[in-house]
């Protein structure tokens, strides 16, 4: 009676255990009986960062040794920085000088603008005044010539009158000597003739005076004309104010460009100073150290390498005849020779666009007539499950065997 209920309770558990056993057996059968492609021409690959000198100089200190683990931004090497510190100081001085020159050039712009504009206005005003003065002087010359003409006409008139009165006096002189005319009439004729000669003398003096005035006014006109030419020349010079302003602004622009150039030179000097300290580009292990303290290095010279171990993958070289069913995303098993066939899981990440021979230093030239058909190999990148390699034991270059399930 007791075994009946116990049997009924055990039956579901037995059924579940049987289902689990069948599932495991199915998975194992699928895993080992599914079609796969494999190759032992495969290696672990990773990032190997070559460290080179960006600036030249003498090695001051080396802070790492071969196979030493480093972190990103750790100091690896120090190059003597004194030359580059002097370069920075010199660049700072050049920048200060350029900035002072630019400030002076900028301050000259408003001063030159105001001065040139004011000078142009004054020159134009002076030219207008000189033109008005010249016009007035020409009018004075014309008026003086008119007065000379009037004085000459007056002289002609008085000369004619003096000639007439003199002739009248000569006609009366014989008659006065014979007492044929009154003495009073003869004396009146003499007085009239003397007055006429005096009038002639006065008219001649007036002509000479007006001619002198003409010379004075012409001299004044010549002087005013010279002043006008000088004012016009000054105006022409003042009319170059826009060009002068443009020139001073261009000089200010050149000075500002010099400031930018000096600032760029300073930044370059600072960058070169920073490059005297060589730092690790990423976490990794130091390899191929080829330098010592005191060694003089040149820009671009290889110093050491840093191998990154937290990001490795596998490059499997499959035969071209194995690529028919190979696709990205298929699961893969990686067996590492160094650890007695320890397995890592992964998947196909990508397939190379060409065979390995195509990228070799001397690719085969089948057109040369020496053709021998050889099965080519195509690199396939296998991404690993990095959670399986927490201790970072995989090293680039290790030999592995890769199997890819192509179902």
C-alpha positions as CSV (number, residue, x, y, z in Angstrom):
1,X,0.0,0.0,0.0
2,X,2.9,2.4,0.8
3,X,4.7,1.8,-2.5
4,X,1.8,3.0,-4.6
5,X,1.9,6.7,-3.7
6,X,5.7,6.8,-3.8
7,X,5.7,5.3,-7.2
8,X,3.2,7.9,-8.4
9,X,5.4,10.8,-6.9
10,X,8.6,9.5,-8.6
11,X,7.1,9.1,-12.0
12,X,7.2,12.9,-13.0
13,X,10.8,13.2,-11.8
14,X,11.8,10.2,-13.8
15,X,10.1,11.6,-16.8
16,X,11.8,15.0,-16.5
17,X,15.2,13.3,-16.0
18,X,14.6,11.3,-19.1
19,X,13.7,14.4,-21.2
20,X,16.9,16.2,-19.9
21,X,19.0,13.2,-20.8
22,X,17.6,13.1,-24.2
23,X,18.2,16.9,-24.7
24,X,21.8,16.6,-23.6
25,X,22.3,13.6,-25.8
26,X,20.7,15.5,-28.7
27,X,22.9,18.5,-28.2
28,X,26.1,16.4,-28.0
29,X,25.0,14.5,-31.1
30,X,24.3,17.8,-32.9
31,X,27.6,19.3,-31.8
32,X,29.8,16.4,-32.8
33,X,27.8,15.1,-35.8
34,X,27.0,18.5,-37.4
35,X,29.1,19.4,-40.5
36,X,32.1,21.5,-39.7
37,X,35.2,23.0,-41.4
38,X,38.4,23.2,-39.6
39,X,42.0,24.3,-40.0
40,X,45.2,24.3,-38.0
41,X,46.6,27.1,-40.0
42,X,45.4,29.7,-37.5
43,X,47.0,32.1,-35.0
44,X,46.0,34.5,-32.3
45,X,46.1,38.1,-33.4
46,X,46.0,41.3,-31.4
47,X,46.9,45.0,-31.4
48,X,50.6,45.7,-31.3
49,X,51.2,49.5,-31.0
50,X,54.7,50.6,-32.1
51,X,56.0,53.4,-30.0
52,X,58.2,55.9,-31.9
53,X,59.8,59.2,-31.0
54,X,57.8,62.2,-32.2
55,X,60.7,64.6,-31.4
56,X,64.5,64.1,-31.4
57,X,66.8,64.4,-28.4
58,X,68.7,62.5,-25.7
59,X,66.8,59.9,-23.7
60,X,66.6,61.2,-20.1
61,X,64.8,58.3,-18.4
62,X,63.3,54.9,-19.3
63,X,60.5,53.8,-17.0
64,X,59.7,50.4,-18.4
65,X,61.4,47.1,-19.1
66,X,60.6,44.3,-21.6
67,X,57.4,42.3,-20.7
68,X,56.3,44.9,-18.1
69,X,52.5,45.5,-17.9
70,X,51.5,49.1,-18.3
71,X,48.3,51.1,-18.2
72,X,47.1,53.7,-20.7
73,X,48.8,57.1,-20.3
74,X,51.6,55.6,-18.1
75,X,54.9,57.4,-18.7
76,X,57.2,55.1,-20.8
77,X,60.1,57.3,-21.8
78,X,61.3,60.9,-21.1
79,X,63.4,62.8,-23.6
80,X,65.6,65.7,-22.4
81,X,63.1,68.7,-22.6
82,X,65.5,71.6,-22.2
83,X,65.7,72.5,-25.9
84,X,61.9,72.4,-26.2
85,X,61.4,74.5,-23.0
86,X,63.7,77.2,-24.6
87,X,61.7,76.9,-27.8
88,X,58.5,77.5,-25.8
89,X,60.0,80.6,-24.1
90,X,61.2,81.9,-27.4
91,X,57.7,81.4,-29.0
92,X,56.0,83.1,-26.0
93,X,58.4,86.1,-26.5
94,X,57.6,86.2,-30.2
95,X,53.9,86.1,-29.5
96,X,54.2,89.0,-27.0
97,X,56.1,91.1,-29.6
98,X,53.7,90.3,-32.3
99,X,50.7,91.2,-30.1
100,X,52.3,94.5,-29.2
101,X,52.9,95.3,-32.8
102,X,49.3,94.4,-33.6
103,X,48.0,96.6,-30.9
104,X,50.0,99.5,-32.2
105,X,48.9,98.9,-35.7
106,X,45.3,98.7,-34.6
107,X,45.5,102.0,-32.7
108,X,47.0,103.7,-35.8
109,X,43.9,102.9,-37.8
110,X,41.5,105.4,-36.1
111,X,44.2,108.0,-35.8
112,X,45.2,107.8,-39.4
113,X,41.5,107.7,-40.5
114,X,40.7,110.9,-38.6
115,X,43.9,112.7,-39.6
116,X,43.5,111.8,-43.3
117,X,39.9,112.7,-43.4
118,X,40.5,116.1,-41.7
119,X,43.5,116.8,-43.9
120,X,41.4,116.1,-47.0
121,X,38.6,118.4,-45.8
122,X,41.1,121.2,-45.0
123,X,42.9,120.8,-48.3
124,X,39.6,121.0,-50.2
125,X,38.7,124.1,-48.2
126,X,42.1,125.6,-48.9
127,X,41.8,124.9,-52.6
128,X,38.4,126.6,-52.7
129,X,39.7,129.6,-50.8
130,X,42.7,129.9,-53.2
131,X,40.4,129.6,-56.2
132,X,38.2,132.4,-54.9
133,X,41.3,134.6,-54.2
134,X,42.7,133.9,-57.7
135,X,39.3,135.0,-59.2
136,X,39.4,138.2,-57.1
137,X,43.0,138.8,-58.2
138,X,42.1,138.4,-61.8
139,X,39.3,140.8,-61.4
140,X,41.7,143.3,-59.8
141,X,44.1,142.9,-62.7
142,X,41.2,143.5,-65.1
143,X,40.2,146.6,-63.1
144,X,43.8,147.9,-63.1
145,X,44.1,147.5,-66.9
146,X,40.8,149.3,-67.2
147,X,42.2,152.2,-65.1
148,X,45.3,152.3,-67.2
149,X,43.2,152.6,-70.3
150,X,41.2,155.3,-68.7
151,X,44.4,157.2,-67.6
152,X,45.9,156.9,-71.0
153,X,42.7,158.3,-72.5
154,X,42.8,161.2,-70.0
155,X,46.5,161.7,-70.9
156,X,45.6,161.9,-74.6
157,X,42.9,164.3,-73.9
158,X,45.1,166.6,-71.8
159,X,47.9,166.4,-74.3
160,X,45.6,167.5,-77.1
161,X,44.4,170.3,-75.0
162,X,47.9,171.4,-74.1
163,X,48.9,171.3,-77.7
164,X,45.9,173.5,-78.6
165,X,46.5,176.0,-75.8
166,X,50.2,176.2,-76.8
167,X,49.3,176.8,-80.4
168,X,46.9,179.5,-79.3
169,X,49.6,181.2,-77.2
170,X,52.0,181.2,-80.1
171,X,49.5,182.9,-82.3
172,X,48.8,185.6,-79.7
173,X,52.5,186.2,-78.9
174,X,53.2,188.4,-82.1
175,X,50.0,190.3,-81.6
176,X,50.8,191.0,-78.0
177,X,54.3,192.2,-79.0
178,X,52.6,194.8,-81.4
179,X,50.0,195.7,-78.7
180,X,47.3,194.6,-81.1
181,X,45.6,192.7,-78.4
182,X,45.1,193.4,-74.7
183,X,47.9,192.4,-72.4
184,X,45.3,190.7,-70.2
185,X,44.2,188.4,-73.0
186,X,47.8,187.3,-73.7
187,X,48.5,186.6,-70.0
188,X,45.3,184.5,-69.8
189,X,46.5,182.5,-72.8
190,X,49.8,181.9,-71.1
191,X,48.0,180.8,-67.9
192,X,45.7,178.4,-69.9
193,X,48.8,176.9,-71.7
194,X,50.6,176.4,-68.4
195,X,47.5,174.7,-66.9
196,X,47.2,172.5,-69.9
197,X,50.9,171.4,-69.5
198,X,50.3,170.8,-65.8
199,X,47.2,168.6,-66.7
200,X,49.4,166.6,-69.1
201,X,52.0,166.0,-66.4
202,X,49.2,164.9,-64.0
203,X,47.7,162.6,-66.6
204,X,51.2,161.1,-67.3
205,X,51.7,160.5,-63.5
206,X,48.2,158.9,-63.3
207,X,49.1,156.6,-66.2
208,X,52.4,155.6,-64.5
209,X,50.5,155.0,-61.2
210,X,47.9,152.8,-62.9
211,X,50.6,150.9,-64.7
212,X,52.3,150.3,-61.4
213,X,49.0,149.1,-60.0
214,X,48.7,146.7,-62.9
215,X,52.1,145.3,-62.1
216,X,51.2,145.0,-58.4
217,X,47.9,143.2,-59.1
218,X,49.5,140.9,-61.7
219,X,52.2,140.0,-59.1
220,X,49.4,139.4,-56.6
221,X,47.6,137.2,-59.1
222,X,50.8,135.3,-59.8
223,X,51.3,134.8,-56.0
224,X,47.7,133.6,-55.6
225,X,48.0,131.3,-58.6
226,X,51.1,129.8,-57.0
227,X,49.1,129.3,-53.7
228,X,46.3,127.7,-55.7
229,X,48.7,125.2,-57.3
230,X,50.2,124.5,-53.9
231,X,46.7,124.0,-52.5
232,X,45.7,121.8,-55.4
233,X,48.8,119.7,-54.9
234,X,48.0,119.4,-51.2
235,X,44.5,118.4,-52.2
236,X,45.7,115.7,-54.5
237,X,47.9,114.4,-51.7
238,X,45.0,114.6,-49.3
239,X,42.7,112.8,-51.8
240,X,44.9,109.7,-51.2
241,X,43.2,109.4,-47.7
242,X,41.2,106.3,-48.7
243,X,44.4,104.6,-49.9
244,X,46.3,105.7,-46.7
245,X,43.4,104.3,-44.6
246,X,43.4,101.0,-46.6
247,X,47.2,100.8,-46.2
248,X,47.1,101.2,-42.5
249,X,44.3,98.7,-42.2
250,X,46.3,96.3,-44.3
251,X,49.3,96.7,-42.0
252,X,47.0,96.1,-39.0
253,X,45.8,92.9,-40.8
254,X,49.4,91.8,-41.4
255,X,50.2,92.4,-37.8
256,X,47.2,90.4,-36.7
257,X,48.2,87.6,-39.0
258,X,51.7,87.7,-37.4
259,X,50.0,87.3,-34.0
260,X,48.2,84.2,-35.3
261,X,51.4,82.8,-36.8
262,X,53.2,83.4,-33.5
263,X,50.4,81.8,-31.5
264,X,50.5,78.7,-33.8
265,X,54.3,78.5,-33.4
266,X,53.8,78.7,-29.6
267,X,51.2,75.9,-29.7
268,X,53.6,73.8,-31.9
269,X,56.4,74.4,-29.4
270,X,54.2,73.3,-26.5
271,X,53.1,70.2,-28.4
272,X,56.8,69.3,-29.0
273,X,57.5,69.8,-25.3
274,X,54.7,67.5,-24.4
275,X,56.0,64.9,-26.9
276,X,59.2,64.7,-24.9
277,X,57.2,62.5,-22.5
278,X,56.2,59.3,-24.3
279,X,53.1,57.6,-22.8
280,X,51.4,54.3,-23.3
281,X,48.6,54.5,-25.9
282,X,46.6,51.7,-24.2
283,X,46.8,49.0,-21.6
284,X,49.2,46.2,-22.5
285,X,52.7,44.7,-22.2
286,X,55.9,46.3,-23.2
287,X,57.9,44.4,-25.9
288,X,60.9,45.0,-28.2
289,X,62.5,47.7,-26.1
290,X,65.5,49.0,-28.1
291,X,66.8,52.1,-26.2
292,X,68.9,53.1,-23.2
293,X,69.3,56.2,-21.1
294,X,71.6,58.7,-22.9
295,X,70.8,57.4,-26.4
296,X,70.1,60.1,-29.0
297,X,66.9,59.4,-31.0
298,X,65.4,60.9,-34.1
299,X,61.8,61.7,-34.9
300,X,60.1,58.5,-36.2
301,X,62.7,56.2,-34.7
302,X,61.1,53.0,-33.2
303,X,61.6,52.7,-29.5
304,X,59.4,49.8,-28.3
305,X,56.0,48.2,-28.7
306,X,53.0,47.8,-26.5
307,X,50.9,44.7,-27.1
308,X,47.3,44.8,-26.0
309,X,46.0,41.5,-24.4
310,X,42.4,42.4,-23.6
311,X,41.4,42.6,-27.2
312,X,42.6,39.5,-29.2
313,X,41.1,37.5,-32.0
314,X,42.0,34.6,-34.2
315,X,42.9,34.7,-37.9
316,X,42.2,31.3,-39.4
317,X,43.5,30.6,-43.0
318,X,40.9,28.3,-44.5
319,X,41.4,26.7,-47.9
320,X,39.4,28.2,-50.7
321,X,37.6,24.9,-51.1
322,X,36.2,25.3,-47.5
323,X,34.5,28.6,-48.1
324,X,31.4,27.4,-49.8
325,X,29.3,27.1,-46.7
326,X,31.3,29.5,-44.5
327,X,29.3,32.6,-43.4
328,X,29.7,35.4,-40.9
329,X,28.0,34.7,-37.6
330,X,28.6,31.0,-37.5
331,X,29.8,29.5,-34.2
332,X,33.4,28.5,-33.9
333,X,35.6,26.5,-31.5
334,X,39.2,27.5,-31.0
335,X,41.7,25.0,-29.5
336,X,44.9,26.6,-28.3
337,X,48.0,24.4,-28.7
338,X,49.9,26.1,-25.8
339,X,47.4,24.9,-23.2
340,X,47.0,21.3,-24.3
341,X,44.0,22.0,-26.6
342,X,42.1,24.3,-24.3
343,X,38.9,25.3,-26.1
344,X,37.5,28.8,-26.5
345,X,34.2,29.7,-28.1
346,X,33.7,32.3,-30.7
347,X,32.0,33.1,-34.0
348,X,33.0,34.1,-37.6
349,X,33.3,37.8,-37.6
350,X,34.3,38.4,-41.3
351,X,35.9,36.8,-44.3
352,X,38.8,38.5,-46.1
353,X,38.2,40.1,-49.5
354,X,41.3,38.3,-51.0
355,X,43.6,35.4,-50.4
356,X,46.7,35.7,-48.3
357,X,48.9,35.4,-51.3
358,X,47.4,38.6,-52.8
359,X,48.6,40.7,-49.9
360,X,52.0,39.1,-49.7
361,X,55.2,41.1,-50.4
362,X,55.7,39.3,-53.8
363,X,52.2,38.2,-55.0
364,X,52.3,35.4,-57.6
365,X,52.2,36.4,-61.3
366,X,50.4,33.6,-63.1
367,X,50.9,35.4,-66.4
368,X,54.6,34.7,-66.4
369,X,54.1,31.2,-67.8
370,X,55.2,29.3,-64.6
371,X,51.7,28.5,-63.4
372,X,51.2,25.7,-61.0
373,X,47.8,25.4,-59.4
374,X,48.0,25.7,-55.7
375,X,45.1,25.7,-53.3
376,X,44.9,29.2,-51.9
377,X,44.0,30.1,-48.3
378,X,41.7,33.0,-47.3
379,X,42.0,34.7,-43.9
380,X,38.9,34.5,-41.8
381,X,38.6,36.5,-38.6
382,X,37.2,34.7,-35.6
383,X,35.9,36.8,-32.6
384,X,36.5,35.2,-29.2
385,X,34.3,35.2,-26.2
386,X,36.6,37.3,-24.0
387,X,34.7,36.3,-20.8
388,X,36.6,33.0,-21.2
389,X,40.0,34.8,-21.2
390,X,39.8,36.9,-18.0
391,X,43.4,36.1,-17.1
392,X,44.6,37.2,-20.5
393,X,46.7,34.2,-21.3
394,X,46.3,34.4,-25.0
395,X,49.2,36.0,-26.8
396,X,49.3,37.2,-30.4
397,X,51.1,34.7,-32.6
398,X,50.0,31.6,-30.7
399,X,49.0,28.6,-32.9
400,X,45.4,27.4,-32.6
401,X,43.1,25.0,-34.4
402,X,39.7,26.4,-35.5
403,X,36.5,24.5,-36.2
404,X,33.5,26.3,-37.6
405,X,30.0,24.8,-37.6
406,X,28.6,25.5,-41.0
407,X,25.1,24.1,-40.4
